[in-house]
């Protein structure tokens, strides 16, 4: 009788790949988890219970065939596992690294609910595709037949790249436009290397370029090229710009020197890691070395900032969040990693004001008001307001309430605002009439087809959803690619008739 390869969760405990110790990993930007060995990947995959109704799959935005590739891995059929994995996911090795599995697949694993500890789905997903790259199983993009139709994609982030990959494999001519000098969007400039090393992204963009996707970089739509010009060059257009407008604080001295946006801070750090020379980093403005750092916010971007500051050699790093740990939107795994590395979380707290002092000649004018000197103050402290959780709001979450008289000053030389992102006003910036947006400023697009109010123009990712997860952008990009094919096929039929 054949030996049972699965259902080993009763006898085998959950194990993650070995995590580098906090002291060693805090000094560099390399990924913190080591790769699963082949035997360990098989062992951990065998813990899957092969559910009849796999909640891991239904709670994955891509509906990945997770039980299938876990079984194939457990049986030593890693190449087949890879082929099964990439059927539904364009970038499985990226999702395996950065998806918040504790909130998605792993958090809904049936054996996790029964108290046996979830299957380590993300680590195995990463192992499968990393192995595929090492073994040469990742095939180049070679369309069976070329098609003449052309698609322009604005934005080289995960949504745009996922659509480009799917369209190019079907033989369409694809051009990707992006404002940055490298493709990848937030994958390359937003997410730090200790979560996603940049060679992982670069080999994917290289694969696309070698497969015939044209990248037009360092081009800002609305300035360097008009949206109408892009529409005129292509048979269909996909908007996948993401959201980059930072939410701000309406408090005293909000514009003080030393108060920076999370995206500016992370972009500078990632550019330095890629070998670029960044003046604002060299002069200390976007460098945490030797400083007392305060990060404001509780999402994944805030976690990226606090852990980056540790690696830059900050004197201390504190994270202010207005709710408690249980209500924090960021990954609990990331919170744990940050605490291990020396980050202090100050729960139920919010900034009330930024205290600053002026420098240079303005210091002489002690009797004058700071604003009268014309000098911008430099941050020296944050006025911290203590909060408590009150009645639930419309979303069901308890609303934070200010505790009167509990304020105090926390010294800081660098404050990073990680308050989330909002969409830019694309119709105004691009001078486009008829491109409808929602009351939140996101582009209005059909939920299933991703078609916008303009014929032949589609939109995906954060510019439609608002700030969300990479895995949702990948799903949207794949779906939009299929919708574009249907749109162009319909247009071809009409032309033929």
C-alpha positions as CSV (number, residue, x, y, z in Angstrom):
1,X,0.0,0.0,0.0
2,X,1.3,3.5,-0.9
3,X,2.7,5.5,1.9
4,X,0.5,8.5,2.9
5,X,2.4,11.7,2.1
6,X,0.0,14.2,3.5
7,X,-2.0,14.8,6.7
8,X,1.2,14.9,8.8
9,X,0.1,17.9,10.9
10,X,-0.6,15.7,13.9
11,X,2.9,14.4,14.1
12,X,4.9,17.2,12.5
13,X,4.9,20.7,14.0
14,X,4.9,23.9,12.1
15,X,8.3,25.3,11.2
16,X,9.3,28.4,9.4
17,X,12.6,28.7,7.5
18,X,15.5,29.6,9.7
19,X,15.4,33.3,10.6
20,X,18.6,35.2,10.9
21,X,19.2,36.5,14.4
22,X,18.2,40.1,15.1
23,X,21.7,41.3,15.8
24,X,23.2,40.1,12.4
25,X,20.2,40.9,10.2
26,X,19.8,44.5,11.6
27,X,23.1,45.4,10.0
28,X,22.1,44.8,6.4
29,X,19.3,44.8,3.9
30,X,19.3,41.1,3.0
31,X,16.2,39.0,3.5
32,X,15.8,37.8,7.0
33,X,14.6,34.2,6.2
34,X,16.9,31.6,4.8
35,X,15.6,29.2,2.1
36,X,13.9,26.0,3.0
37,X,16.1,22.9,2.3
38,X,14.4,20.5,0.0
39,X,13.7,17.9,2.7
40,X,12.2,20.6,5.0
41,X,10.0,21.9,2.3
42,X,8.7,18.4,1.6
43,X,8.1,17.9,5.4
44,X,6.2,21.1,5.9
45,X,4.1,20.6,2.8
46,X,3.1,17.2,4.1
47,X,1.3,18.9,7.0
48,X,-1.5,20.0,4.6
49,X,-4.8,18.3,5.4
50,X,-5.9,18.4,1.8
51,X,-9.3,20.0,2.7
52,X,-12.3,19.3,0.6
53,X,-13.1,23.0,0.9
54,X,-9.6,24.7,1.1
55,X,-10.1,28.0,2.9
56,X,-6.4,28.9,2.1
57,X,-7.4,29.0,-1.6
58,X,-10.7,30.8,-1.2
59,X,-9.0,33.5,1.0
60,X,-6.2,34.1,-1.5
61,X,-7.1,36.9,-3.9
62,X,-5.6,34.9,-6.8
63,X,-7.3,31.7,-5.6
64,X,-4.0,29.9,-6.0
65,X,-4.2,26.1,-6.1
66,X,-2.4,25.8,-2.8
67,X,-3.4,22.3,-1.8
68,X,-2.3,21.0,-5.2
69,X,1.2,22.4,-5.1
70,X,1.7,21.5,-1.5
71,X,0.9,17.9,-2.3
72,X,3.2,17.9,-5.3
73,X,6.0,19.4,-3.2
74,X,5.5,16.8,-0.5
75,X,5.8,14.1,-3.1
76,X,9.1,15.5,-4.5
77,X,7.5,16.7,-7.7
78,X,8.8,20.3,-7.4
79,X,8.8,21.1,-11.1
80,X,5.1,20.1,-11.3
81,X,4.4,22.2,-8.2
82,X,6.0,25.2,-9.9
83,X,3.9,24.7,-13.1
84,X,0.8,24.5,-10.9
85,X,1.8,27.5,-8.9
86,X,2.4,29.8,-11.9
87,X,-1.0,28.9,-13.5
88,X,-2.7,31.4,-11.3
89,X,0.1,33.7,-10.1
90,X,2.4,35.7,-12.3
91,X,5.0,36.4,-9.5
92,X,4.7,33.6,-6.9
93,X,8.2,34.1,-5.6
94,X,7.3,37.7,-4.8
95,X,4.0,36.9,-3.1
96,X,5.7,34.2,-1.1
97,X,8.0,36.9,0.3
98,X,5.7,39.9,0.9
99,X,2.1,38.7,1.1
100,X,0.6,39.0,4.6
101,X,-0.1,35.3,4.8
102,X,-1.2,35.6,8.4
103,X,-4.2,37.6,7.2
104,X,-4.9,35.6,4.1
105,X,-4.1,32.0,3.2
106,X,-2.2,30.9,6.4
107,X,-4.6,32.8,8.7
108,X,-7.5,30.8,7.3
109,X,-5.7,27.4,7.1
110,X,-8.1,24.7,8.6
111,X,-5.4,23.1,10.7
112,X,-4.5,26.5,12.1
113,X,-8.2,26.8,13.2
114,X,-7.9,23.4,14.9
115,X,-4.9,24.5,16.9
116,X,-2.1,22.6,15.1
117,X,-0.5,25.6,13.5
118,X,-0.9,26.7,9.9
119,X,1.0,25.2,7.0
120,X,3.9,27.6,6.1
121,X,2.3,28.3,2.7
122,X,4.3,31.5,1.9
123,X,7.7,30.0,2.6
124,X,6.9,27.0,0.4
125,X,5.6,29.1,-2.4
126,X,8.8,31.1,-2.3
127,X,10.9,27.9,-2.2
128,X,9.1,26.4,-5.3
129,X,9.7,29.3,-7.6
130,X,13.2,30.1,-6.4
131,X,14.0,26.5,-7.1
132,X,12.4,26.8,-10.6
133,X,14.7,29.7,-11.3
134,X,17.8,27.9,-10.1
135,X,17.0,24.8,-12.1
136,X,16.1,26.6,-15.3
137,X,12.5,25.6,-15.3
138,X,11.2,29.2,-15.8
139,X,10.7,29.4,-19.5
140,X,11.2,32.6,-21.5
141,X,8.2,34.4,-22.9
142,X,7.8,33.1,-26.4
143,X,4.3,33.8,-27.9
144,X,3.1,31.0,-30.2
145,X,1.9,33.7,-32.6
146,X,2.4,37.5,-32.9
147,X,-0.5,39.8,-33.0
148,X,-0.5,43.3,-34.4
149,X,-2.6,45.0,-31.7
150,X,-0.7,47.2,-29.3
151,X,-1.4,47.9,-25.7
152,X,0.1,50.8,-23.7
153,X,0.4,50.2,-19.9
154,X,1.0,53.3,-17.7
155,X,2.8,52.1,-14.5
156,X,5.4,49.4,-14.1
157,X,4.2,48.2,-10.7
158,X,2.8,44.7,-10.0
159,X,-0.5,45.3,-11.7
160,X,1.0,46.7,-14.8
161,X,3.7,44.0,-15.0
162,X,1.2,41.2,-14.4
163,X,-0.9,42.5,-17.3
164,X,2.2,43.0,-19.5
165,X,3.3,39.4,-18.9
166,X,-0.1,37.9,-19.7
167,X,-0.7,40.0,-22.8
168,X,2.8,39.5,-24.2
169,X,2.5,35.7,-23.8
170,X,-0.6,35.9,-26.0
171,X,1.4,37.7,-28.7
172,X,0.3,41.3,-28.2
173,X,2.7,44.2,-28.6
174,X,3.1,45.7,-25.2
175,X,4.7,49.0,-24.1
176,X,5.0,50.0,-20.4
177,X,5.5,53.6,-19.4
178,X,6.8,54.6,-16.0
179,X,8.0,57.8,-14.3
180,X,10.9,56.0,-12.6
181,X,14.2,55.0,-14.0
182,X,13.6,51.3,-13.1
183,X,10.6,49.1,-13.6
184,X,8.9,47.5,-10.6
185,X,7.1,50.4,-8.9
186,X,6.8,50.0,-5.2
187,X,8.4,46.5,-5.5
188,X,11.7,48.1,-6.4
189,X,11.5,51.5,-4.6
190,X,8.9,51.0,-1.8
191,X,9.5,47.6,-0.2
192,X,12.9,47.3,1.5
193,X,15.4,44.6,0.5
194,X,15.1,42.8,3.8
195,X,11.6,41.8,2.7
196,X,12.2,41.6,-1.1
197,X,15.7,41.6,-2.5
198,X,15.8,43.6,-5.7
199,X,17.4,41.0,-7.9
200,X,14.1,39.0,-7.5
201,X,12.2,41.9,-9.1
202,X,14.9,42.7,-11.7
203,X,15.0,39.2,-13.1
204,X,11.2,39.4,-13.7
205,X,11.5,42.7,-15.5
206,X,14.4,41.4,-17.4
207,X,12.4,38.4,-18.4
208,X,9.6,40.7,-19.7
209,X,12.1,42.9,-21.7
210,X,13.8,39.8,-23.2
211,X,10.3,38.5,-24.1
212,X,9.5,41.6,-26.1
213,X,7.9,44.0,-23.7
214,X,9.1,47.6,-24.4
215,X,9.8,49.7,-21.3
216,X,9.7,53.5,-21.7
217,X,11.1,54.8,-18.4
218,X,11.8,58.2,-16.9
219,X,8.6,59.5,-18.6
220,X,6.0,61.3,-16.6
221,X,2.6,61.1,-18.3
222,X,1.0,64.6,-18.5
223,X,4.5,66.3,-18.6
224,X,6.8,64.3,-20.9
225,X,4.1,62.7,-22.9
226,X,0.3,63.3,-23.0
227,X,-2.3,60.7,-22.2
228,X,-4.0,61.4,-25.5
229,X,-0.7,60.7,-27.3
230,X,-0.5,57.3,-25.6
231,X,-4.1,56.5,-26.5
232,X,-3.3,57.5,-30.1
233,X,-0.3,55.1,-30.3
234,X,-2.1,52.0,-28.9
235,X,-5.3,50.0,-29.5
236,X,-5.9,49.8,-25.7
237,X,-4.5,51.5,-22.6
238,X,-4.2,50.2,-19.1
239,X,-3.8,52.6,-16.2
240,X,-1.8,51.0,-13.4
241,X,-0.1,54.0,-11.7
242,X,-0.7,53.1,-8.1
243,X,-1.3,55.8,-5.5
244,X,1.6,58.0,-4.4
245,X,-0.1,61.0,-2.8
246,X,0.8,60.9,0.9
247,X,-1.8,61.7,3.6
248,X,-0.6,64.4,5.8
249,X,-1.0,65.8,9.3
250,X,-2.8,69.1,10.2
251,X,-0.7,70.0,13.2
252,X,1.8,72.6,14.3
253,X,5.2,72.7,12.5
254,X,4.1,69.9,10.1
255,X,6.6,71.1,7.6
256,X,9.6,71.2,10.0
257,X,13.0,70.0,8.8
258,X,13.4,66.4,9.7
259,X,9.7,65.5,9.1
260,X,9.6,63.4,6.0
261,X,7.2,61.3,4.0
262,X,7.6,57.5,4.2
263,X,7.7,57.1,0.5
264,X,10.6,59.6,0.1
265,X,12.5,57.9,2.9
266,X,12.0,54.4,1.6
267,X,12.8,55.3,-2.0
268,X,16.0,57.0,-1.0
269,X,17.0,53.9,1.1
270,X,16.2,51.5,-1.7
271,X,18.1,53.6,-4.2
272,X,21.2,53.7,-2.0
273,X,20.9,49.9,-1.7
274,X,20.8,49.7,-5.5
275,X,24.0,51.7,-5.7
276,X,22.6,55.2,-6.6
277,X,24.0,58.4,-5.1
278,X,21.2,60.3,-3.3
279,X,22.1,63.8,-2.1
280,X,19.3,63.9,0.5
281,X,20.6,60.7,2.0
282,X,24.2,61.8,2.0
283,X,23.4,65.1,3.7
284,X,21.4,63.3,6.4
285,X,17.9,64.5,5.5
286,X,16.7,61.0,4.6
287,X,19.2,59.0,6.7
288,X,18.4,57.8,10.2
289,X,22.0,57.2,11.3
290,X,22.6,58.4,14.9
291,X,19.1,59.9,15.2
292,X,16.2,59.4,17.5
293,X,13.5,58.4,15.0
294,X,9.7,58.4,15.4
295,X,7.5,56.7,12.8
296,X,3.8,57.7,12.7
297,X,1.4,55.0,11.5
298,X,0.5,51.4,12.0
299,X,0.5,49.8,8.5
300,X,3.0,47.8,6.5
301,X,4.7,51.0,5.3
302,X,5.3,52.0,8.9
303,X,6.8,48.6,9.6
304,X,9.1,49.1,6.6
305,X,10.2,52.5,7.9
306,X,11.0,51.4,11.4
307,X,13.0,48.4,10.3
308,X,14.9,50.5,7.7
309,X,15.8,53.1,10.4
310,X,17.2,50.3,12.6
311,X,19.5,49.2,9.7
312,X,20.6,52.7,9.0
313,X,22.0,52.9,12.5
314,X,19.4,55.0,14.3
315,X,20.0,55.8,18.0
316,X,16.4,54.7,18.8
317,X,13.3,54.0,16.8
318,X,9.7,54.4,18.2
319,X,6.4,53.8,16.4
320,X,3.4,55.8,17.4
321,X,0.0,54.2,16.6
322,X,-3.3,55.6,17.8
323,X,-4.9,52.2,18.5
324,X,-3.7,49.1,20.3
325,X,-1.7,46.1,18.9
326,X,-4.9,44.1,18.2
327,X,-6.2,46.8,16.0
328,X,-3.0,47.4,14.1
329,X,-3.5,47.0,10.3
330,X,0.0,45.9,9.6
331,X,1.2,42.3,9.7
332,X,1.7,40.9,13.2
333,X,4.6,39.0,11.9
334,X,6.3,42.3,10.8
335,X,5.5,43.8,14.3
336,X,7.3,40.8,15.9
337,X,10.3,41.2,13.6
338,X,10.5,44.9,14.3
339,X,10.4,44.3,18.1
340,X,13.1,41.7,17.9
341,X,15.3,44.2,16.0
342,X,14.8,46.9,18.7
343,X,11.8,48.9,17.7
344,X,9.6,50.3,20.5
345,X,5.9,50.5,19.8
346,X,4.0,53.2,21.6
347,X,0.4,52.0,21.4
348,X,-2.6,54.3,21.9
349,X,-0.7,57.4,21.0
350,X,-0.8,60.1,18.3
351,X,1.2,63.2,17.4
352,X,-0.3,66.5,18.6
353,X,2.4,68.9,17.4
354,X,6.0,69.0,16.2
355,X,8.3,71.1,18.3
356,X,11.3,72.6,16.6
357,X,14.1,75.2,16.8
358,X,15.6,77.4,14.1
359,X,19.2,77.2,13.2
360,X,21.9,79.6,11.8
361,X,21.4,83.3,12.0
362,X,17.8,82.9,13.2
363,X,19.0,81.5,16.5
364,X,20.3,85.0,17.4
365,X,16.8,86.5,17.2
366,X,15.6,84.8,20.4
367,X,13.2,87.5,21.1
368,X,11.4,87.2,17.8
369,X,8.8,84.6,16.9
370,X,10.1,81.7,14.9
371,X,7.7,82.3,12.1
372,X,9.0,85.9,11.7
373,X,12.5,84.8,10.9
374,X,11.5,83.2,7.7
375,X,13.4,80.1,8.8
376,X,11.8,76.6,8.8
377,X,12.2,75.1,12.2
378,X,14.1,71.8,12.6
379,X,12.4,69.0,14.5
380,X,13.5,68.4,18.0
381,X,10.5,66.7,19.6
382,X,7.0,65.3,19.0
383,X,4.1,66.3,21.3
384,X,2.6,62.8,22.0
385,X,-1.1,62.6,22.8
386,X,-2.3,59.6,24.8
387,X,-5.4,57.9,23.4
388,X,-8.0,55.4,24.6
389,X,-10.4,53.3,22.5
390,X,-14.0,54.4,22.6
391,X,-17.2,53.3,20.9
392,X,-16.9,51.4,17.5
393,X,-17.2,53.4,14.3
394,X,-19.1,52.4,11.2
395,X,-16.5,49.8,10.3
396,X,-16.8,48.1,13.7
397,X,-13.4,49.3,14.9
398,X,-13.2,51.2,18.2
399,X,-12.5,54.9,17.6
400,X,-9.5,56.4,19.4
401,X,-10.3,59.2,21.8
402,X,-7.9,61.8,23.2
403,X,-7.1,61.6,26.9
404,X,-7.0,65.2,28.1
405,X,-3.9,66.3,30.0
406,X,-1.8,63.2,29.2
407,X,0.4,64.8,26.6
408,X,4.2,64.6,26.8
409,X,7.2,65.5,24.6
410,X,9.2,62.8,22.9
411,X,12.6,63.9,21.6
412,X,13.3,63.2,17.9
413,X,15.6,64.3,15.1
414,X,13.8,62.4,12.4
415,X,10.0,61.9,12.1
416,X,8.6,59.7,9.3
417,X,5.0,60.1,8.3
418,X,3.6,56.7,7.3
419,X,-0.1,57.6,7.2
420,X,-1.2,55.9,4.0
421,X,-1.6,57.0,0.4
422,X,-4.3,58.6,-1.7
423,X,-4.8,58.8,-5.5
424,X,-3.4,61.7,-7.4
425,X,-5.9,63.7,-9.5
426,X,-5.1,62.0,-12.8
427,X,-7.9,63.6,-14.9
428,X,-6.5,67.1,-14.0
429,X,-2.8,66.1,-14.1
430,X,-3.2,64.4,-17.5
431,X,-5.7,66.8,-18.9
432,X,-8.2,64.1,-19.7
433,X,-11.9,64.8,-20.2
434,X,-14.4,62.0,-19.5
435,X,-12.2,59.8,-17.2
436,X,-14.6,59.3,-14.3
437,X,-13.4,59.0,-10.7
438,X,-15.1,58.1,-7.5
439,X,-15.7,60.4,-4.6
440,X,-12.3,59.2,-3.1
441,X,-10.5,60.2,-6.3
442,X,-9.8,56.6,-7.5
443,X,-10.6,55.8,-11.1
444,X,-14.0,54.4,-11.6
445,X,-13.7,51.0,-13.4
446,X,-16.0,48.0,-13.8
447,X,-15.4,45.5,-11.1
448,X,-15.1,42.6,-13.4
449,X,-13.8,43.9,-16.7
450,X,-11.8,46.9,-15.3
451,X,-13.1,49.0,-18.2
452,X,-13.2,52.8,-17.4
453,X,-15.6,55.4,-18.7
454,X,-13.3,55.9,-21.7
455,X,-13.5,53.3,-24.6
456,X,-10.5,51.1,-24.7
457,X,-9.1,52.4,-21.4
458,X,-8.8,50.0,-18.5
459,X,-7.5,50.6,-14.9
460,X,-6.3,48.2,-12.2
461,X,-4.6,48.1,-8.8
462,X,-4.4,50.8,-6.2
463,X,-5.6,53.6,-8.5
464,X,-8.9,51.8,-8.5
465,X,-9.0,50.1,-5.1
466,X,-7.1,52.6,-3.1
467,X,-3.9,51.5,-1.3
468,X,-4.0,47.7,-1.1
469,X,-1.9,44.6,-1.4
470,X,0.4,43.6,-4.2
471,X,-1.5,40.3,-4.6
472,X,-4.7,42.2,-5.4
473,X,-2.8,44.3,-8.1
474,X,-1.5,41.1,-9.7
475,X,-5.0,39.7,-9.8
476,X,-6.4,42.9,-11.3
477,X,-3.7,43.0,-13.9
478,X,-4.3,39.4,-15.0
479,X,-8.1,40.0,-15.2
480,X,-7.7,43.2,-17.1
481,X,-5.4,41.5,-19.6
482,X,-8.1,39.0,-20.4
483,X,-10.7,41.8,-20.7
484,X,-8.4,43.7,-23.1
485,X,-8.1,40.6,-25.2
486,X,-11.9,40.3,-25.3
487,X,-12.2,44.0,-26.2
488,X,-9.7,43.9,-29.0
489,X,-11.1,40.7,-30.3
490,X,-14.6,42.3,-30.4
491,X,-13.2,45.3,-32.1
492,X,-11.5,43.1,-34.7
493,X,-14.7,41.3,-35.4
494,X,-16.6,44.5,-35.9
495,X,-13.8,45.8,-38.3
496,X,-14.0,42.5,-40.3
497,X,-17.7,42.8,-40.6
